[in-house]
Amino acid sequence: MQKFLLLIMIACTSLHASSLTPLEKALQQDIQDYTLDNYSHIEAAFILSGARSRANLQKYLDWYDGLLATIEDFHLDSFDRIGSAAKVFSYLHSSWLLDYKERATTLINVIEEKRYNCVAGTILYNLVCSDLGWPTEAFETPTHTYTIFPNFTEKVMVENTTPMGFNIMENLHAYSQLLAQYYPQSQAAQIGLDRLYAYENSKGRPIDNTELLGLLAYNRAYFARDEGNYDKAYEYVGLAQMFNKDSRSNVNFEISLYNSWGKKLFQSKRFSEAFTIFADANYRYPKIPEFAQNCRTSFFQVMKEAWGNGDWNLVNRMSWEIIDLDILEEEDRKNQIRYLQQWKPRLRKDHQEQADELLKELKAYR
């Protein structure tokens, strides 16, 4: 089934000219197997942040190398990893992470504006600490992300959106107040301030730094959607999913994008593309019946058009796709059997054999 999803997404991106830059396309190719082989994490971070050319990328890499050199000159105590990590945190917040802005999502925002949000701050801090020899991870919740150190002698959690955020668990009440800003006031009150941290973390999961980078692509998708560019937003979501296959903070965004983009395609009578979007949505969110219904509706519109255009190859391909999705209801199955039987007299012999294979599969389908 994972192979089928990949084919669906490839089919969709082939329906339009890619809006990804050459660097983003190269990065997409590298992450196809869900690991980075040709790019380092910091290179990927700058590409996903918007570096558009190799010269542009090199400029940002030079900045990062300079940042590491400056920190290494602090002669940090290798025997005091927690204290050293705290000093690095304080330096970043006194020099670069100066102005928290929710929409300052990228490392380029940090470099050029000294603005940041939880994603940009966590990525910069995690990658710096990792390059200094302290392995890092992140914890992603439905509304937030923060740093964790998996190999320290005690649990150290770092909230990157405030200069007071190092080892925030030492003051859980203050951290709960900080979390409350990410919730509607009524919801935070309903959960209870004293239980907000436990509630938030019960719905999150640890992610490695590769998965963390996927949040940059999701943020690019948000901006594209807000600009009305649903095609580009969908492409960035596909890229993001290659980094982070289970992003807890982007579930609602994905559902909304699949729904709105699929419906726009359907209303524009781009039924084949709408089918692809809803098939992808159904695969990721099989418990949302609307996606399966919209997928079936789009499918039968394609079948209607294909009959008028005499396009048997499209009928054959998409019939197998809808069978693989396993979303046909009994009446749908009967309708498709009648439809294929109507096709047979129009077909040459080898295509009749393809129709017979489909009919055999549909008659056995339950």
C-alpha positions in Angstrom: 0.0 0.0 0.0 2.9 2.4 0.7 4.1 1.8 -2.9 0.6 2.7 -4.2 0.6 6.0 -2.2 4.0 6.9 -3.7 2.6 6.2 -7.2 -0.4 8.3 -6.5 1.7 11.3 -5.4 4.1 10.9 -8.4 1.1 10.8 -10.7 -0.3 14.0 -9.2 3.0 15.9 -9.4 3.3 14.8 -13.1 0.0 16.5 -13.8 1.5 19.9 -13.5 4.9 21.6 -13.8 6.8 21.4 -10.6 7.2 24.6 -8.6 10.2 23.3 -6.7 13.5 24.9 -7.3 16.4 22.8 -8.7 17.9 22.5 -5.1 14.5 21.4 -3.7 14.1 18.8 -6.5 17.6 17.5 -5.7 16.8 17.3 -2.0 13.5 15.6 -2.8 15.4 13.0 -4.8 17.8 12.5 -1.9 15.0 12.0 0.7 13.0 9.5 -1.4 14.2 6.7 1.0 13.4 8.8 4.1 17.2 9.4 4.8 19.6 12.1 3.7 22.6 10.8 1.9 23.8 13.7 -0.3 22.9 16.6 1.9 23.8 17.4 5.5 21.0 18.5 7.9 22.1 22.1 7.8 22.2 22.1 4.0 18.7 20.6 3.9 17.5 23.2 6.4 18.7 26.1 4.3 17.2 24.6 1.1 13.9 24.1 2.8 14.2 27.6 4.3 14.3 29.1 0.7 17.9 29.1 -0.5 17.4 29.3 -4.2 20.8 28.7 -5.7 24.1 27.1 -4.9 25.7 30.5 -4.4 22.9 31.5 -2.1 23.1 28.2 -0.2 26.9 28.7 0.2 26.4 32.2 1.7 24.1 30.7 4.4 26.5 27.8 5.0 29.4 30.3 5.5 27.2 32.1 8.1 26.6 28.8 9.9 30.3 27.8 9.9 31.1 31.2 11.3 28.5 30.7 14.0 30.0 27.4 15.0 33.5 28.8 15.0 32.4 31.6 17.4 30.8 29.1 19.8 33.8 26.8 19.7 35.9 29.7 20.8 34.0 29.8 24.1 36.1 26.7 25.1 33.0 25.0 26.5 33.6 22.4 29.3 33.3 19.0 27.8 32.6 17.5 31.2 29.7 19.8 31.8 27.4 19.1 28.8 24.3 20.6 30.4 26.0 23.7 31.5 27.7 24.0 28.1 24.4 23.5 26.3 22.9 26.2 28.4 25.6 28.6 27.4 25.0 27.9 23.7 21.3 28.5 24.3 21.9 31.8 26.0 24.3 32.9 23.2 21.8 32.2 20.4 19.1 34.1 22.3 21.3 37.1 22.9 22.7 37.3 19.4 20.3 35.7 16.8 17.0 34.5 18.3 15.9 38.0 19.3 12.3 38.5 18.2 9.7 35.7 18.3 7.3 35.9 15.4 4.9 33.1 14.7 5.4 33.4 10.9 9.2 33.6 11.1 9.5 29.9 10.2 12.9 29.6 8.5 16.6 29.9 9.3 16.7 32.7 6.7 14.4 34.7 8.9 16.9 34.2 11.7 19.9 35.3 9.7 18.3 38.3 7.9 15.8 39.5 10.5 16.8 37.8 13.8 13.2 36.7 14.0 12.2 33.1 14.7 9.4 30.8 15.8 9.4 27.4 17.5 10.4 25.5 14.3 13.3 27.9 13.3 14.6 28.1 16.9 14.5 24.4 17.5 16.2 23.5 14.2 19.0 26.0 14.7 19.6 25.0 18.3 19.4 21.3 17.6 21.8 21.4 14.6 24.3 23.5 16.4 24.3 21.2 19.5 24.6 18.1 17.3 27.6 19.6 15.4 29.1 20.4 18.8 28.9 16.7 19.7 25.6 16.6 21.8 23.0 14.5 20.0 19.6 16.2 20.0 16.0 15.3 19.2 12.8 17.2 19.2 9.4 16.6 20.6 6.5 17.4 18.3 3.0 18.0 19.7 -0.2 19.1 17.9 0.7 22.7 18.5 4.3 23.0 19.2 7.9 21.6 19.1 10.8 21.8 21.5 14.3 20.3 22.0 15.2 17.2 24.0 18.6 15.8 24.8 18.4 12.0 24.7 21.8 11.2 26.1 22.3 13.6 29.0 22.4 12.2 32.5 19.1 13.9 33.3 16.0 14.8 31.2 16.7 18.2 29.8 13.9 19.9 27.8 14.5 23.2 26.0 11.7 25.6 25.0 13.2 27.6 22.2 10.6 30.4 22.0 11.9 32.2 25.1 15.3 33.2 26.5 14.2 31.6 29.8 13.5 28.2 28.1 16.5 26.1 28.9 15.6 23.1 31.1 12.1 24.4 31.3 10.9 21.4 33.4 12.6 23.1 36.4 9.6 25.4 36.4 6.7 23.5 35.0 4.1 26.1 36.1 5.9 28.8 34.0 6.1 26.4 31.0 2.4 25.6 31.3 1.6 29.3 31.1 3.8 29.5 28.0 1.9 26.5 26.4 -1.4 28.2 27.1 -0.7 30.8 24.4 -1.0 28.1 21.7 -4.5 27.1 22.8 -7.8 29.0 22.5 -8.5 30.5 25.9 -11.6 28.4 26.5 -9.8 25.2 25.6 -6.8 26.0 27.9 -9.3 26.7 30.7 -11.2 23.5 30.1 -8.0 21.4 30.2 -6.6 23.2 33.2 -3.3 25.0 33.4 -1.8 22.4 35.8 -2.6 19.6 33.3 -1.7 21.4 30.0 1.8 20.0 29.7 0.6 16.4 30.3 -2.3 16.9 27.8 0.0 18.3 25.1 2.7 15.7 25.5 0.2 12.8 25.5 -0.6 13.6 21.9 3.0 14.2 20.7 6.0 12.1 19.9 9.8 12.4 19.8 11.2 13.1 16.3 14.8 13.0 15.1 16.4 16.0 13.3 15.5 14.7 9.8 11.8 14.6 10.8 12.2 18.0 12.4 13.3 19.4 9.0 10.0 18.3 7.5 8.3 21.1 9.5 10.1 23.7 7.3 8.4 22.2 4.2 5.1 22.2 6.0 5.5 25.8 6.8 6.2 26.6 3.2 3.0 24.7 2.3 1.1 26.9 4.8 2.3 30.1 3.1 1.5 28.7 -0.4 -2.0 27.8 0.7 -2.5 31.3 2.2 -1.5 32.8 -1.1 -4.1 30.6 -2.9 -1.5 28.4 -4.5 -3.0 25.0 -3.6 -0.9 23.2 -6.2 2.3 24.4 -4.7 1.1 23.8 -1.2 0.3 20.2 -2.0 3.7 19.7 -3.5 5.4 21.0 -0.4 3.2 18.7 1.7 4.4 15.8 -0.4 8.0 16.9 0.3 7.4 17.4 4.0 5.9 13.9 4.3 9.2 12.4 3.0 10.9 13.9 6.0 8.2 13.5 8.6 5.7 10.7 7.9 3.6 11.4 11.0 3.7 15.1 11.7 1.4 15.7 14.7 1.4 19.4 14.3 0.1 19.4 10.7 -2.8 16.9 10.8 -5.5 19.6 10.7 -3.6 21.5 8.0 -3.3 18.4 5.8 -6.9 17.5 6.1 -8.0 21.0 5.3 -5.7 21.2 2.3 -6.7 17.8 0.8 -10.4 18.8 1.2 -10.2 22.3 -0.2 -7.8 21.5 -3.1 -9.6 18.4 -4.1 -12.9 20.2 -4.2 -11.5 23.1 -6.2 -10.1 20.6 -8.7 -13.5 18.9 -8.9 -15.4 22.2 -9.3 -13.0 23.0 -12.2 -13.9 19.7 -13.8 -10.3 18.4 -13.3 -11.7 15.1 -12.1 -8.6 13.0 -12.6 -6.5 15.3 -10.5 -9.3 15.5 -7.9 -9.3 11.7 -7.7 -5.6 11.7 -7.1 -5.9 14.2 -4.2 -8.8 12.4 -2.6 -7.0 9.0 -3.0 -4.0 10.4 -1.2 -6.2 11.9 1.5 -8.1 8.6 1.9 -4.8 6.7 2.3 -3.5 9.0 5.1 -6.9 9.5 6.8 -9.0 6.4 6.2 -11.3 7.2 9.1 -12.6 10.3 7.4 -15.4 8.9 5.2 -15.7 12.2 3.2 -12.4 11.5 1.5 -13.5 8.0 0.3 -16.8 9.4 -0.9 -15.2 12.3 -2.8 -12.7 9.8 -4.3 -15.5 7.6 -5.6 -17.4 10.6 -7.0 -14.3 11.9 -8.8 -13.6 8.4 -10.2 -17.0 8.0 -11.8 -16.8 11.4 -13.3 -13.5 10.4 -14.9 -15.2 7.2 -16.2 -17.9 9.3 -17.8 -15.4 11.5 -19.5 -13.3 8.6 -20.6 -16.3 7.0 -22.3 -16.9 10.2 -24.3 -13.2 10.4 -25.2 -12.8 6.7 -26.0 -9.9 6.6 -23.6 -9.7 3.0 -22.6 -6.1 3.3 -21.2 -7.4 5.8 -18.6 -10.3 3.5 -17.7 -8.0 0.5 -17.2 -5.4 2.4 -15.1 -7.9 4.1 -12.8 -10.0 1.0 -12.4 -7.1 -0.8 -10.9 -6.3 2.2 -8.7 -9.8 2.3 -7.3 -9.7 -1.5 -6.7 -6.4 -1.1 -4.8 -7.8 1.7 -2.7 -10.5 -0.8 -1.5 -13.2 1.9 -1.1 -15.9 0.7 -3.6 -19.3 0.1 -2.1 -21.5 -2.7 -3.4 -23.6 -0.4 -5.7 -20.3 1.2 -7.0 -19.0 -2.3 -7.8 -22.1 -3.2 -9.7 -22.1 0.1 -11.6 -18.4 -0.4 -12.6 -19.1 -4.0 -13.8 -21.9 -2.7 -16.1 -19.7 0.1 -17.3 -16.9 -2.2 -18.3 -19.3 -4.6 -20.0 -20.5 -1.7 -22.1 -16.9 -1.0 -23.1 -16.1 -4.5 -24.3 -17.7 -4.2 -27.8 -15.7 -1.1 -28.5 -12.3 -2.7 -27.6 -9.8 -4.5 -29.6 -8.8 -8.0 -28.5 -5.9 -7.2 -26.1 -8.0 -4.5 -24.5 -11.0 -6.9 -24.1 -8.6 -9.2 -22.2 -7.7 -6.3 -19.9 -11.5 -5.6 -19.4 -12.0 -9.3 -18.6 -9.3 -9.1 -15.9 -10.9 -6.1 -14.3 -14.3 -7.8 -14.4 -12.9 -10.9 -12.8 -11.4 -8.8 -10.0 -14.6 -6.8 -9.5 -16.8 -9.8 -9.4 -14.6 -11.3 -6.7 -14.4 -7.9 -4.9 -16.1 -7.7 -1.5 
